[in-house]
Structure formats: structure tokens, C-alpha cells
Amino acid sequence: MRADLAQQRVLVPGRSVTVEVPATSANLGPGFDCFGLALDWRERVNLAVIEDGYRIEVSGEGAAELPRDESHLIIRAVLVGLADLGVRAPGLWLSCRNTIPHARGLGSSSAAIVAGLLAAAGLAEVPARPEWLLGHANAIEGHPDNVAAAIHGGFVLAYEGRAGVTAAQSNIHPSIAAALFIPDTSVGTELARGMLPEMVPHVEAAANSGRAALLVHALASEPDLLYDASCDWLHQGYREAVMPRSYELMKSLRGQGFAAMISGAGPSVLVLGSRTDLAVLQDQQMAGFSIRLSEIGAAASIIDASTIDSGDISSPANQTVMETPGSGASLIEPTRSGQLRRPASQTSQVTKTHI
């Protein structure tokens, strides 16, 4: 239960926090709305408490379209987290230089949500418990795969259990890395989801289940099986019409023997394999796509939390901070497993904290 406004602890201006959150890819072929993978594409978010109002400084990807008020997704997530912790900020300063492209299937909105919630815990000086982060992040995002990967790092399997939404971390073979083909055009998640049918043939669902199980094994123990394990019948084919170039690229790469798949809701294309195999992709010129090689990423973390002179709050030079989505945030209906839960009111100073 959230504290009433009069009972909330008010943060002192000057309290600041810096967090790092990874970009992510979800689905990974057959693991629709379940599998998530953190990428070694870490970005920072800087937040501080100020006397009043919202001071938001944004540059980089989508800067012209992003809101400069409390509807900004990172600010919205901070406010959700602080309210649940019984804490209130008189005002907030946020600085962002976005580097992750919007609406490309790389977890930009999930990263922003996790960054905001993690920052809320840092500002409030309480431990950022993974189950608390996941419950809130799932309620805001509407599905848990990307946010779970950002929270835990590595490869995760998100699901609804008896206690609600949760995530199991699975091993990933040390030889496996990722290549990302990122298009110069975007596809909104809602549009991509709108292409999916309400029902699929039983034979296809059964085949998909088998490949999802095989993918968990391939990622952990037998990377040579990645190609067969990454086959999907649930979502990629149905979305071809809204991302034809990405679908064609995926088919071309698979024709060359690569374990290629649509990243998240697309339209980026993810390829999983050994570093040696993926290195040859750097020489492939794909019109309309840029390529980025990535290691597997680590969990989100608070890298600094402190109190500074509020008069000194300004954007540090050349900082790289969190990607945010291209529209204002709104708290959507949570899934059945995404109920908001309050953590224990334990406090601690947080510096270089991994969750």
C-alpha cells in the first residue's frame, strides 16, 4: 500500500543517482513474450532531486519528439517507484543523451522503465530488489521479457508463477555473442503486435514449444544447435507485412546458415552465434541497415548515489545516458502477474550496486 501524500518522506534537493541499464532483445525466435537477452550496450541515466518542477535535458535519438515534463517515461517510472516506497521528490532533474534507436526491437522503453525504477530506489536509499523492479516494470511495460533481461542481465525466461510475474536466469555458453542489423526505419510495438492472430494451429504451437526448449539447451550447452533452435512459428511470419526488408534479411541470413531472427517486435534483426562466425558479418553491406556486434550484457546497476550541492546540478560533458521511447509514458493495465508490491522498508547507501 502506498503511503498517503502527508505521510511520504520528502527527499532533500541535491540527492542524485547515476544508473546503467543494458539494451535488450526479446523473443529470440520461438521464445515469444518469454525469452529476453541483455546486450552489452550499456547506457547511463543521471537523476537528481531539485527544489521544484521537472528539468529534463535530452539529446540524441528522438530528442525533438520527447516530452519535457512528468510524462517522460523515465520520470514516470521514477514517480511510480518513489510513490510505492513512500517517498516524494519536490522536483526532479534528468539528463539524457539517447543512443538506442526508438521502435527497433532493442528494448528502449524497457530500459527507460528499469532505469527510472532503479533510480527511484537509489534516490530513496533503499535496496533495489529484483522482484520489486520486475513487478513495477511489468505493470508499466505490459510484458516482462525485455524488462526482466534488463534487470537480471544475461539470458532470462520470464513467466507467470504462483507468486506473479518472475524470471529465471539461464546459463549462456561463453562462446556466444550477438550481431544486430538495425534498420533506418522503425515499427511500433503496437503495430507489430496487431499483426498477430488470436489463434494458431496446434501443430505449429507444438513445434514452437519444442524449439523453445531446444533453444534453452543450445544457448547453455550446445551452440551448434542455435540455427535449428531459433525456428519460430508464432510471430515472425505474421509480421512480415510491416517489416518486409527485415524479414527478407532474416531469411537471407538463415539461408547462409546463421541463427537469425527478428529482435523483439522488430524491425532489427538479431543473429546469435560464436564470435568467429559473427565476425564475417561485419563485411556484409546491407542497404538501409547498420550492424553492431555485441557481447551478452550484464544486469542494470546503480553506479553512484550521493548528495551534492543542488546549485551544481548540470549536464556533465560527453555523458552517455539512457535511451527513452518516442512518446510520453502512461501506466497501462498490468498483466495478471504485474501487481505492484511494496518492498521491506530497509535503507542503505548505494554505490556500485548490482541487482
C-alpha positions as CSV (number, residue, x, y, z in Angstrom):
1,M,0.0,0.0,0.0
2,R,1.4,3.4,-1.0
3,A,1.8,6.0,1.7
4,D,-0.6,9.0,1.7
5,L,0.9,12.2,0.5
6,A,1.1,13.6,4.0
7,Q,3.0,10.5,5.2
8,Q,5.5,10.5,2.4
9,R,9.1,11.3,3.2
10,V,10.3,14.2,1.2
11,L,13.7,13.9,-0.4
12,V,16.3,16.7,0.1
13,P,17.3,18.6,-3.0
14,G,20.8,17.6,-4.1
15,R,20.2,13.8,-3.7
16,S,21.5,12.3,-7.0
17,V,21.9,8.9,-8.6
18,T,23.5,7.5,-11.7
19,V,22.4,4.2,-13.1
20,E,23.4,2.0,-16.0
21,V,21.0,-0.3,-17.9
22,P,21.6,-2.6,-20.9
23,A,19.7,-2.6,-24.2
24,T,17.9,-5.9,-24.7
25,S,16.5,-8.3,-27.3
26,A,13.4,-10.4,-26.7
27,N,11.6,-13.4,-28.1
28,L,14.8,-14.9,-29.6
29,G,12.8,-16.8,-32.3
30,P,10.5,-19.3,-30.5
31,G,10.5,-17.7,-27.1
32,F,7.7,-15.2,-27.7
33,D,7.0,-12.9,-24.7
34,C,9.2,-15.2,-22.6
35,F,12.9,-15.1,-23.6
36,G,15.0,-12.0,-23.0
37,L,18.6,-11.3,-23.6
38,A,20.7,-8.4,-22.3
39,L,23.1,-6.8,-24.7
40,D,26.5,-5.3,-24.0
41,W,25.1,-1.9,-24.9
42,R,25.1,-0.1,-21.6
43,E,23.8,3.5,-21.2
44,R,23.7,5.8,-18.3
45,V,20.9,7.9,-16.7
46,N,21.6,10.8,-14.3
47,L,18.8,12.0,-12.0
48,A,18.8,14.4,-9.1
49,V,16.3,16.0,-6.7
50,I,15.8,19.7,-7.2
51,E,13.7,22.3,-5.5
52,D,10.6,22.0,-7.7
53,G,9.3,21.1,-11.1
54,Y,11.0,19.0,-13.8
55,R,14.2,19.9,-15.6
56,I,14.7,17.5,-18.5
57,E,17.7,17.8,-20.8
58,V,17.5,15.4,-23.8
59,S,19.7,15.0,-26.8
60,G,20.4,12.2,-29.3
61,E,17.8,9.8,-30.7
62,G,14.3,11.2,-30.8
63,A,15.2,14.3,-28.8
64,A,12.9,16.6,-30.7
65,E,9.8,14.4,-30.0
66,L,10.4,13.5,-26.4
67,P,8.3,15.3,-23.7
68,R,10.0,17.6,-21.2
69,D,7.6,17.0,-18.3
70,E,6.4,14.3,-16.0
71,S,5.1,12.3,-18.9
72,H,8.7,11.4,-19.9
73,L,8.9,7.6,-19.4
74,I,12.0,7.7,-17.1
75,I,10.4,10.4,-14.9
76,R,7.1,8.5,-14.9
77,A,8.8,5.3,-13.8
78,V,10.7,7.2,-11.1
79,L,7.5,8.7,-9.8
80,V,5.8,5.2,-9.7
81,G,8.8,3.8,-7.8
82,L,9.0,6.7,-5.3
83,A,5.3,6.6,-4.5
84,D,5.4,2.9,-3.8
85,L,8.4,3.5,-1.5
86,G,6.6,6.2,0.4
87,V,8.9,8.9,-0.8
88,R,8.3,12.2,-2.7
89,A,10.7,14.4,-4.6
90,P,9.8,18.2,-4.7
91,G,11.3,18.3,-8.2
92,L,13.5,16.1,-10.5
93,W,16.3,16.8,-12.9
94,L,17.0,14.3,-15.7
95,S,19.7,14.4,-18.3
96,C,19.6,12.0,-21.3
97,R,21.7,11.6,-24.5
98,N,19.9,8.8,-26.3
99,T,21.8,6.3,-28.4
100,I,19.4,3.3,-28.8
101,P,17.1,3.9,-31.7
102,H,13.4,4.1,-31.0
103,A,11.0,1.3,-32.0
104,R,13.7,-1.0,-33.4
105,G,13.1,-4.0,-31.1
106,L,16.1,-3.3,-28.8
107,G,14.3,-2.6,-25.6
108,S,14.4,1.2,-25.5
109,S,11.2,1.6,-23.5
110,S,12.1,-1.3,-21.2
111,A,15.5,0.2,-20.5
112,A,13.9,3.6,-19.7
113,I,11.4,2.0,-17.3
114,V,14.1,-0.1,-15.5
115,A,16.3,3.0,-15.3
116,G,13.6,5.1,-13.7
117,L,12.6,2.4,-11.1
118,L,16.3,1.7,-10.2
119,A,16.9,5.4,-9.9
120,A,13.9,5.7,-7.6
121,A,15.4,3.1,-5.3
122,G,18.8,4.9,-5.4
123,L,17.2,8.3,-4.6
124,A,15.2,6.8,-1.7
125,E,18.3,4.9,-0.4
126,V,16.6,1.5,-0.3
127,P,17.8,-1.8,-1.9
128,A,16.5,-2.3,-5.4
129,R,15.1,-5.8,-5.1
130,P,14.7,-7.6,-8.5
131,E,11.2,-8.8,-7.7
132,W,10.1,-5.3,-6.8
133,L,11.6,-3.9,-10.0
134,L,10.1,-6.6,-12.2
135,G,6.6,-6.2,-10.7
136,H,6.5,-2.5,-11.4
137,A,8.3,-2.7,-14.7
138,N,5.9,-5.3,-16.0
139,A,2.9,-3.3,-14.9
140,I,4.2,-0.3,-16.9
141,E,5.5,-2.1,-19.9
142,G,2.7,-4.7,-20.2
143,H,5.0,-7.7,-20.8
144,P,8.1,-8.9,-18.8
145,D,10.7,-10.3,-21.2
146,N,12.7,-7.2,-22.0
147,V,12.4,-5.7,-18.6
148,A,13.5,-8.9,-16.9
149,A,16.6,-9.1,-19.1
150,A,17.5,-5.5,-18.3
151,I,17.0,-6.2,-14.5
152,H,18.9,-9.5,-14.3
153,G,21.3,-9.4,-17.3
154,G,22.3,-12.4,-19.4
155,F,19.6,-14.7,-20.7
156,V,16.2,-14.9,-18.8
157,L,13.0,-16.8,-19.1
158,A,10.1,-14.6,-17.8
159,Y,6.8,-16.3,-16.8
160,E,3.8,-16.0,-14.5
161,G,4.1,-18.2,-11.5
162,R,2.1,-18.7,-8.3
163,A,3.6,-15.5,-6.8
164,G,3.1,-13.4,-10.0
165,V,5.5,-12.4,-12.7
166,T,9.0,-13.7,-12.2
167,A,12.1,-14.6,-14.2
168,A,14.5,-17.5,-14.2
169,Q,18.1,-16.8,-15.2
170,S,19.5,-19.5,-17.5
171,N,23.1,-20.2,-18.5
172,I,24.6,-19.0,-21.7
173,H,27.6,-20.6,-23.4
174,P,30.7,-18.3,-23.1
175,S,31.4,-18.6,-26.9
176,I,28.0,-17.0,-27.8
177,A,27.8,-13.3,-28.9
178,A,25.3,-11.3,-30.9
179,A,25.1,-9.3,-34.1
180,L,22.5,-6.7,-34.7
181,F,21.3,-5.4,-38.0
182,I,19.5,-2.2,-37.2
183,P,17.3,-0.6,-39.9
184,D,16.9,3.1,-40.6
185,T,13.1,2.8,-40.3
186,S,11.0,1.9,-37.2
187,V,8.0,-0.2,-36.5
188,G,5.9,0.5,-33.4
189,T,5.3,-2.4,-31.0
190,E,1.6,-1.9,-31.0
191,L,1.5,-2.2,-34.8
192,A,3.7,-5.3,-34.8
193,R,1.5,-6.9,-32.1
194,G,-1.6,-6.0,-34.1
195,M,-0.4,-8.3,-36.9
196,L,-0.6,-11.4,-34.7
197,P,-3.6,-13.8,-34.9
198,E,-5.6,-14.7,-31.8
199,M,-5.2,-18.4,-32.6
200,V,-2.5,-20.6,-34.3
201,P,-2.7,-24.2,-35.5
202,H,-2.0,-26.7,-32.7
203,V,0.8,-28.3,-34.8
204,E,2.6,-25.0,-35.0
205,A,2.3,-24.3,-31.3
206,A,3.7,-27.7,-30.5
207,A,6.6,-27.3,-32.9
208,N,7.3,-23.8,-31.4
209,S,7.3,-25.3,-27.9
210,G,9.9,-27.9,-28.9
211,R,12.2,-25.3,-30.5
212,A,11.9,-23.0,-27.4
213,A,13.1,-25.9,-25.2
214,L,15.9,-26.7,-27.6
215,L,17.0,-23.0,-27.7
216,V,17.5,-23.0,-23.9
217,H,19.7,-26.1,-24.3
218,A,21.6,-24.6,-27.3
219,L,22.3,-21.3,-25.6
220,A,23.6,-23.1,-22.4
221,S,25.5,-26.1,-23.8
222,E,25.4,-26.7,-27.5
223,P,25.7,-23.5,-29.7
224,D,25.9,-25.6,-32.9
225,L,22.1,-26.2,-32.4
226,L,21.3,-22.5,-32.5
227,Y,20.2,-22.5,-36.1
228,D,17.6,-25.2,-35.7
229,A,16.6,-24.0,-32.2
230,S,15.8,-20.5,-33.4
231,C,13.0,-21.5,-35.7
232,D,9.6,-19.8,-34.9
233,W,6.0,-20.3,-36.0
234,L,4.3,-17.9,-33.6
235,H,5.1,-14.3,-34.6
236,Q,7.8,-13.6,-37.2
237,G,5.9,-14.7,-40.3
238,Y,2.8,-12.9,-39.3
239,R,4.7,-9.6,-39.0
240,E,6.4,-9.8,-42.4
241,A,4.0,-7.3,-44.0
242,V,5.1,-4.5,-41.6
243,M,8.8,-5.2,-41.9
244,P,9.4,-6.8,-45.3
245,R,13.1,-5.7,-45.6
246,S,13.9,-7.1,-42.1
247,Y,12.1,-10.4,-42.9
248,E,13.9,-10.7,-46.2
249,L,17.2,-10.0,-44.5
250,M,16.5,-12.6,-41.8
251,K,15.7,-15.2,-44.4
252,S,18.8,-14.3,-46.4
253,L,21.0,-14.7,-43.3
254,R,19.3,-18.0,-42.4
255,G,20.0,-19.1,-45.9
256,Q,23.7,-18.6,-45.2
257,G,23.4,-20.8,-42.1
258,F,23.2,-18.1,-39.5
259,A,20.8,-18.2,-36.5
260,A,19.0,-15.0,-37.5
261,M,15.7,-13.8,-36.0
262,I,13.6,-10.7,-35.6
263,S,14.7,-8.8,-32.4
264,G,11.7,-8.3,-30.2
265,A,8.9,-6.7,-32.1
266,G,11.3,-5.7,-34.8
267,P,12.4,-4.5,-37.2
268,S,16.0,-5.1,-36.1
269,V,17.4,-8.5,-36.9
270,L,19.4,-10.4,-34.2
271,V,21.9,-13.1,-35.1
272,L,23.3,-15.4,-32.4
273,G,26.5,-17.4,-32.8
274,S,30.2,-17.7,-32.0
275,R,32.3,-14.5,-32.2
276,T,34.3,-16.1,-35.1
277,D,31.2,-16.8,-37.1
278,L,29.7,-13.4,-36.5
279,A,32.9,-11.5,-37.3
280,V,32.3,-12.2,-41.0
281,L,29.0,-10.3,-40.9
282,Q,30.9,-7.0,-40.5
283,D,31.9,-7.2,-44.1
284,Q,28.3,-7.6,-45.3
285,Q,26.8,-4.4,-46.6
286,M,23.0,-4.4,-46.2
287,A,21.3,-1.3,-47.7
288,G,19.3,0.5,-45.1
289,F,20.8,-1.4,-42.1
290,S,23.7,-0.7,-39.8
291,I,25.4,-3.5,-38.0
292,R,26.6,-3.7,-34.4
293,L,28.4,-6.7,-32.8
294,S,27.7,-7.2,-29.1
295,E,28.7,-9.4,-26.2
296,I,26.0,-10.6,-23.8
297,G,25.1,-7.8,-21.3
298,A,25.2,-7.6,-17.6
299,A,22.4,-6.5,-15.2
300,A,21.3,-3.0,-14.6
301,S,23.2,-1.3,-11.8
302,I,23.5,1.8,-9.7
303,I,27.0,3.1,-10.2
304,D,26.8,6.2,-7.9
305,A,24.4,7.6,-5.4
306,S,25.2,10.6,-3.3
307,T,24.2,14.1,-2.2
308,I,25.5,17.1,-4.0
309,D,25.0,20.9,-3.9
310,S,21.7,21.3,-5.7
311,G,23.1,24.5,-7.3
312,D,25.8,22.5,-9.0
313,I,23.3,20.3,-10.9
314,S,24.1,20.4,-14.6
315,S,24.7,18.1,-17.5
316,P,28.2,16.6,-17.4
317,A,30.1,16.9,-20.7
318,N,30.0,14.0,-23.1
319,Q,27.9,11.8,-20.9
320,T,26.0,8.8,-22.4
321,V,22.7,8.3,-20.8
322,M,19.5,6.3,-21.2
323,E,17.5,5.8,-24.3
324,T,13.9,6.8,-24.0
325,P,10.9,6.0,-26.2
326,G,9.5,8.4,-28.6
327,S,6.2,9.1,-26.8
328,G,5.0,10.1,-23.4
329,A,4.6,7.4,-20.8
330,S,1.4,6.1,-19.5
331,L,0.7,3.5,-16.9
332,I,-1.1,0.7,-18.8
333,E,-3.2,-2.1,-17.3
334,P,-0.8,-4.6,-15.7
335,T,-0.9,-8.2,-16.7
336,R,-2.3,-10.6,-14.2
337,S,1.2,-11.1,-12.8
338,G,2.2,-7.5,-12.7
339,Q,0.6,-6.4,-9.5
340,L,2.6,-3.7,-7.6
341,R,4.2,-4.9,-4.4
342,R,5.9,-2.9,-1.7
343,P,9.3,-4.0,-0.5
344,A,10.6,-4.0,3.0
345,S,11.4,-0.5,4.3
346,Q,15.1,-1.2,4.7
347,T,17.6,1.5,3.9
348,S,21.2,1.7,2.8
349,Q,23.6,3.9,0.9
350,V,24.0,2.5,-2.6
351,T,27.2,2.8,-4.6
352,K,28.2,0.4,-7.4
353,T,25.2,-1.8,-6.6
354,H,24.3,-4.6,-9.0
355,I,20.9,-6.2,-8.7
